[in-house]
Each structure stands twice: as structure tokens, then as C-alpha cells.
């Protein structure tokens, strides 16, 4: 005996909606509130290029499963490419820490005039769900008229204030780690700028 047409239609709808993929969730890395503009700024800082590990340079959030395996989370995605978000956050933090400086991202204006240029290689961007975020960077500073290129490393280890599937907490910890590194780099930039300006 054939089922009524409406029963067949309902069954098809249930099958379609039951198999539909869960909706993607989008995340952004928050930076820092901009300082009131200084006119004119006494220091021009160019941030970039900033490079990131290929393993995390993808639309999905990537978390560490164990010492040898990373997992890309299909439904948890970045609202903007991570290779753009990281230099944005660093620039915002440096700008908020150095109120007398104008800070520009290399990707936005590569030909801009600068007094100090910061190049950053993010060598590690690990998120261990339910535990911590580890961000490691190697950086170089170029100062106008100075042939020396100071360099160093900055590392942030931030506890994740949430469980293994609390992705909001993971992203918040990543943003906090970048803010910590950005503030450290701002202090380095300020120190080097003062040293360069001293006769």
C-alpha cells in the first residue's frame, strides 16, 4: 500500500534537514581600543610583514589534539583570514600602548613612511582546548637611518578560561596572548626609538 503523498514529502524534509550540516560559527580576534589621535604623531611605526605557520593559515580554527596532531574545526571559522587578523591585533595593541605613535599595517599601506618597522614571524600559534594557548614569535626592528636590526623573541602562554569545547574562550585566550606580545613589542619599539634619537 502506497503512503500518502504528504507523508512522503514529510519524510523527505526530515531526511534533508536531518542531514543538513550544522551552521558555521565565525570568530574574530579582538584588539585594543584606539587612543585619541595625536597631532602630529612623533613616531611612525610600520608593522609587517607578519608571517604565520602554514598549519593555522586556513579558514578553520585549528586546535592541538596531541603532540603530533592538529585538528581543523570545520564549523568553527575565522571571520577574517588569520594572516590579516594577527597583524591587525598587534598594530592595535602597539598603537594603544604608544599614544604618540601612528601605527600602520604593511598589508594596508606597504609604501607608507616609517621611523620604525617591525617584522614578525609567528613560529607557534597553538591552542590546547581546556588548557592554554601558546604563541611564540621572532621579530626584527628596522629604524630609519640605523643599519643595525635589533631582533628578539616574544612568547605568551595564556590559560584558557573554559572547557575543551568552549571555542569563545579559546579565541579570547589567543587574543589575550597577542595583546601580551603586542604590549611587549611596543615597549621594545619605544626603547629603541629613544635610543636612536639620543645623540
Order of alpha helices (4+ residues) and beta strands (2+ residues): alpha-beta-beta-beta-beta-alpha-beta-beta-beta-beta-alpha
